[in-house]
Amino acid sequence: MVKQKSHILPIIILSQFACTSTWFAGNAILESLTKKLDFGADIIGYVLSSVQFGFIIGTLLFGILMIADRFSPSRVFMLCAFLASLSNLLLILPNLSVFELMLARFSTGFFLAGIYPVGMKIAADYYEKGLGKALGFLVGALVLGTAFPFLINGTSWGNHPDSVIKITSSITAIGGLLLYILVPNGPFRVISPSLKLDAGPKLFRNLEFRKAAFGYFGHMWELYAFWAFTPVAIFWFNRQTDSEISVPLWTGIIIALGGASCAFGGLVSQKIGSKKVATIALSTSGLLCLVSPFLLALPTPIFLLGWCLWGIAVTADSPQFSNLVASSVTPELKGTALTLVNCIGFAITILSIQLLGLLQNIIPIYLLFIPLAIGPILGVYNLINKKIW
C-alpha cells in the first residue's frame, strides 16, 4: 500500500478551487458588462454558453489526443491555468467588442479542459482506493471556485467588475503553479504509450462505463442551467414579492453550498457506495425541478431554504459519477474517460442553457425550471436499470 504525503490532496483541492474561479467570472459581471458596453440583453445566453462551448472543444481535443494519459498531468494543469488566467483578463480590455467578449469566454472554457478533468485524473493517480472521497473534496473545490466570483461581486470587493476578473485571474495562475511545484506525477499513474484514436468508441462498449456516463449526462442537463438561471429566479422573485434579496450574494451562497455537499457525499460514499449517493442526490434534485413553481410562491425564507437545498442536491452526485466513470476503465484510460465524459456532459449543458434562454421569453418564469427534470429522470433510470441497450 502506497502511503500518500499529507499535503497532496489539500494542494489539489486548493488549486482546483483557484483555477476554476475563472469559469463563472464573466457570468458574475455580465450585467455590468452589458450596461457598460451597451450590449443587448439577448447576448446573455450566448455568453453563458460560449465558455461551455470552449470547454467542450477543449475536452474533445484533449480526449482524442489523450493528453492527460500521455503527458504529465501536473504540467498540463499548470500550462492551462496560465492560459485560462490570461484569457480571463481579456474581459478588462477597454471598449471590449462582442467578438472579444465571446473569444475571452470561449478560450477560458477551452483551457479549463486542462484543469477540471485533469485535476480529477491527478487525484485518480494518487488514490487507487477512496477515490470517491477524494473526488468529493475535489469537485467541491470546483463548485466553490464557480461560486467565488459571485461571492466577490456580492461584497464591497466587487464594486468594480475589473476587481472580480483581476482576483480570479491572479489566483488561477498561483493555483496552477502551486500544483506543478508540489504535486508530482502520482504513484498509480500509468502512461498510455501511444495515441489510440479508437479509445472513445471502445469505452462506450463497457456496460459499467455507459451506465455511469449516461447518469452523469442526466446530471449535467440540470446542473449548469440551474446555476446559470438561479440569478434569473431570484431577480424574478424580488420583483414579484418586493423583496431585496442580493442576487449575486445569494447566487454565490446557493452554488457554494454544493461544494460542501460534494465533500459530504464523498464521505458518505465510503459507507454506502458512490452509486447510492448519486442516485439519492439526482432523485432529490429532479424532484425539486418539478416542485420549483411552488418554491417560487413561498415566503422569502422558505424560498431561499428550498433553493439552498436544491443547490446542495444538484452537485452531490457529480464527484460520485466521476468516481464511477474512473473505476470502470483501465488505469491508462482514466484521463481519457474522464475528459470524454466531461466533453459530452458539457455539450448537453449548452442545450439545456439555450432551451431555458428560449423558454424564458415564452413561458412564465415560475415554470422555467420544470424541463430540467428530464435530466435527473433519465439519469436515475440509467443508474438503476441493470441492462442498457
N, C-alpha and C positions, 0 to 999 in steps of 0.2 A: 504493500500500500504506500502510495506516494504522499508524503506529508507536505501540505501547502504552506508557504510563507504567509504569515498573518496579514500582510499588507496587500496581497494580491487582489482579493475581492473588493475591499474598500476603494482601491485606486481605480479598478474597472468601473465601479459604481459612480465614483466622483467624476471620472472622465466622461462616462456616458451621459450623466446629468448635464455637465458643462457643454458638451458638444452638440447635444440635441436641443439646446436652448434656442438655436437659430431656426428651428423648424417652424414655430408659430410666431417668430419675432415680427415678421412682416404683417401677419394677421392681426397682432395685438395693436399695431399702429395704423391699420388700414384706414380707419375712419379719418384719422388726422391727415394721412397722405391724400385721400380723395378730396378733402377740403382744401388742403394746401396747394395741390397741383391741379385742382379743378377737373378731376376725373369724374365721370358719371357713376352713379350707384350701381349700374349694370356691370361694371368691371369687377365687382367684389367676388362674384362666383368664379370668374376666370383666374383671379389672383389666388384664391383659395386652392384651386385645382392645379395651378402651374407648378407649385412646389411638389405636389403629389406626382404630377406627370414627370418632373425631373427625377424624382426618386425611382419611379417605375423604369425609365430608360436606363438610369444608373444601375439598378439591381439586375435588369435584363442583361446588360453588357458584362457586369461583374459575374453574374451567374454563368453565362455562356462561356466566358473566358476563364471561369473557375479561379478568379483572382485570390479569394480568401483561402483556397486549398493549395494553391501553387506558390504563393509568396507569403512572406512574413506578415501575419495579420496585424501585428502591432505597428509595423511600418506603414502599412496601407491605411490604418486608422489615423496615424499622425498626419500623413500627407493630405488625406481627405479632410481632416479637421482644419488644417491651414487654409485649404482651398474653399471650404464652406464658410470660414470666417471672412475671407476676402469677398466672396460672393455676397454675403450678408451686408457688408459695408457699402456695397453699391447703392443701397437704399438711402444713404445720406447724401448722394450726389445732388448738387443744386439743379433745379429745373429738370428733374427726372422725367423722362418720357415714358409713355406707356410701354414701348418696346424694352427700355432699360429696366422698368419695373418687372416685367414678365421674365426677362433674362436673369435678373437678380434672384427671383424666386425659383426659377427653373434650375439654375446652376447650384443654388443652395440645396435643393432637393436631390440633384444628381450626386453631389459629393456626400450627402447624408447616407447614400447607399454604401459608402465605405466606412460608415460609423456604426449605425444601428445593427444591421445583421452581422457585421464583422466583430462588433463588441460581443455579441452572443456567441460567435464562433470562438473568440478568445476564451470566454467562460467555459465553453464545452471542452476546450483543450486543457483546462485545469481541473475540471470537476467531472470525472467519469461517473461518480455516484453523487447524489444530492444535487443534480443539475437543475431540477425543478425549483429548489430553494434558491440556488444562485441566480437563476434567471428571474425569479420573482423579485429579488432586490434590483437586478439589472434593468428590467423593464419598468420597475417602479421609478428608477432614476430617469429613464426616458420620459415617463409621464410627468415627473416633477420638472424636468427640463422643458417640456412642452408648456407647462403651466407658468413657468418662471417669467416669460415676457409679459403675460397678463398681470401677474402679481406686481411686477415693476411698474407697469403702466397704471395700476390702481393705487400707487403711492405717490408721494411727492417727487420721487426719483424720476417718475415718468412724465413730469410736466412738459418735457420737450421730447418728441418722438426719437430724436437722434440719440438720446441717452439710452433708450432701450436697445438700439442697434449697437452702439459702442460697447455697452456692457456685455451683451450676448456674444459679440464677435471676439472680445478680449478673452472671456472665459473659455470659449471654444478652442482658441489657439493654445491656451495654457493647458486645457484638458488633454488635447492631443499630444502635446509634448510630455506631460506627466506620464501618460500611459506608455509611450515609447521608451522612456528612460527607466521606468520602474517595473514594467511588466514584460519580461522577455517571452519568447515562444513557450507555450505550455508543455508539460511532460507527456500529455496524451495526444499531442499534435501528430497527425500522420500526413505527410506531404503527398499530394497527388502528383506522380512523376510526369504525367503528360496531360495534354488537353483532350478531353473526351466530349465531343460535341453532342453525343447521344445520351449524355448523363441525365438530362432533364426528362425525356420520354421514358427512360428506364426507371426513374424514380416513381413515376406515376403507375407503374405496373405493380408496385409494392402496396398491398392492401392497407397495412397499418399507416403507411405514409399518406395514402389517399384519404383515409378517414380523418387523420389529424389535419391535413391540408384543407379539406373541404369544411371542416369545423371552423378552422381559422378564417376561411373566406367569408363564412356567415357572420363571424365576429367583426370582421373588417367592414362589411357592408354597413354596420351600425356605428362603429366607434368614431371615425373621423367626422362623419356627418353630424353625429351628436355633439362632438366638440365644436365643430365649425358653426353650428346653428344654435348653440346654447346662448350666445350673446343676443341673437335674434329673439329667442324665447323670453329672456329676462327683460329686454327692451320692450317687447310687446306687453309683458305682464305689468311693467311700470306704467305704461300708457293706459292700460285698462283699469288699473286699480289706484292710480295716482300715488304709487309707491316711489321711493327714491333709492332703490337697490343699486349699488355701484356695479355697472355691467362688467368692466374689466376685472375688478377685485373678486367678485363672486364667480366669474368665469374661471379665474385662476384657482380659486379655492375648490370649485367643483372638479376641475381637472386634476389638481394636486392630490385630492383625496384618493383618486385612483392609484396614485403612486404607493400610498400606504396599503391599499387593498392588494396590489401586486405582491408586495413583500409578505403580507399576511397569508395570502393564498399560497405563496411558495412554502411557508412554514407548515400550513395545513396539508399541503400535498405530500409532505414527508410521512403523514399518518394515513391519509385516505387515498392518495394517488392523484396524479395530475388530471386524469380523465374525469374523476368525480368533481374536482374543483372546477374544471372548465364547464362541465355540464350544469352545475348549480348556478354558476355566475352567468352563463349565457342564457339560461332559462329565466333568471331574475331580471336581467336587463331587457329581454324580449317582452316579459310581462309589463315592465314599466313603459315600453314603447306603446303598448296597447292602452294603458291607463293614463297616458300623458295628457289627454284633454281634461281629465278630472283633476290632475295635479295643477294645471294652469287655472283652474277655477277655485282653488282653495285659498285660504288666508295666507298672507306672506310667509310667516314662519313655517307653516306646513308645506307650502310650495317649495321653499328653499330646502327643507329637510328631505322632501321627496326627490328633488333634483340632485342633492348631495348623495343620497342613496344610489341613485342611478349612476352618478359619477364613480361610485365605489364598485358597483357591479359590472359596469361596462368594460373595465380594464382587468379585473382579477383573473380572467381566463387567458389573457394574452400570453404571459410567460409560460403557462402550462401547455398551451398549444405549441409553442416553440420547443418546449421540452419533448413533447410527443413526436414532433417532426424530427428533432435531432436524434432521439432514441430509436427511431425506426429505420435509420440508414447506417451504412458502414462509416467508420471514422474519417476516411479520406474524402467522403462526400458531404460531411456535415455542413461545411461552409456553403457549398453549392446549394444544398437542400434548403437551408435557412434563407439564403439570398433569393432563390427562385420563388419560394412560397411568399416571401415579402413582396416580390415583384408583382405577382398575380393579385395578392391581397390588396396592395395599394392601387392597382388598376381598378379594382372594384370600388375603392373609396371615391374615385373620380365620378363613377356612375351614380353613386348614392348622393354625393355632394351636388352634382349637377341636377339630379332629379329634384332634390329639395329646393335648390335655387329656382327651378322652373315652377314647382308647385306653390312656392310662397306667394306667387303672383296670381294663383288660380284658386287656391282653397284657403279657408281661414287658418291663421297661424296655429290655433289650438289643435288642428288636425294634422299639422305638418309632420310630426314625428311618428305617426302610426305606420307609414310604409317601411320604416326601419325595422319593424318586427319581422319582415321577410327573412332577413339575415339570420337572426337567432333561431327562428323556427327551422330553417334548412340546416343550420349548423348543428343544432341538437339532434336532428334526425340523422345526420351523418355520423355523429358520435355514438349514438345508441344502436343504430342499425348494424347488425352483425355482418351483413353482406351488402356491399356496394357494387353495383354493376355485376 
